[in-house]
C-alpha cells in the first residue's frame, strides 16, 4: 500500500511539473557527450582516447581475462584439477562450455568495440588539427594508431593461425573505418602488414615525444609510461617481426 501511494505521489508530481520535465530530460548527463561536442576541443579527443584505455583495462580484456586469467589458463600456466573450478572447462579446452564460450566471445566483442572507438577518433582528428596545441595532435593520433595495431595483432594471435601453419590462411578483419559494415577477413600476412603500416606512421608521429614523464600540468601528458608511447610502438614492431619470422 505504501509503495502504491509513493508511486501515485511521484506520478502526480510529474504531471504537475510536466512543462519543466521535458527541459530536465533534455539535459545530457556528464558521462554522455555527443560525438559532435566531444570532438570540438582538444580535451575531447584526449577524453575519447582515455576512454579507449579504460575499455582495455576492463576485466573481460587486458584487466584480467586476456592476460593473467583465461589466456594463462589455456597456456597451462595454472594447475586446475577440480571440476568445480571456474576455469576447469577452459583448461580442458572445452570450448563448447557456455562460460568458456562467453569469455571467448567477449575478446572479439571488446577488441572490435575498442577498435571502432579508435577509428572514430582517427576519422575526426585530421579535420580538427587546428584545435590542438603543441605536439598533442601527433601524440593523440600516434597513440590511437599504435593501439589499433596492438588490438588487431592480439586478436590475430587469439583467433588466427599459429605461425607454424603459415600466414596465408584467412584470419580476421582489419578495421580501419568507423562503420557498421563487416569487413571481409584478411590473411594473417595481410593483417600483420596493416599492423606494421599503422605502427610505422605511429613511430613518425610519436617521435616528437620519446621522453617518458611523470606528473606535469597537462594530465594527459603525465605518466606517459602508461601510454602506448613511442617505445611501446617500437616494441610491438619487434614482436610482429618475430611472429612472422623476420
Secondary structure, DSSP 4 states (H G I P E B T S, - for coil): -HHHHHHHHHHHHHHHTHHHHHHHHTSPPTT---HHHHTTSHHHHHHHHHHHHHHHTSTTTTTTTTTTSHHHHHTT-S----TTSTTHHHHTT-TTSHHHHHHHHHHHHHHHHHHHHHHHHHHHHGGGGGG--TTHHHHHHHHHHHHHHHHHHHHHHHHS--GGG-S-SEEE----S-SS--PPPEEHHHHHHHHHHHHHHHHHHHTT--S---S-SSGGGSSGGGS--HHHHHHHHHHHHHHTT-
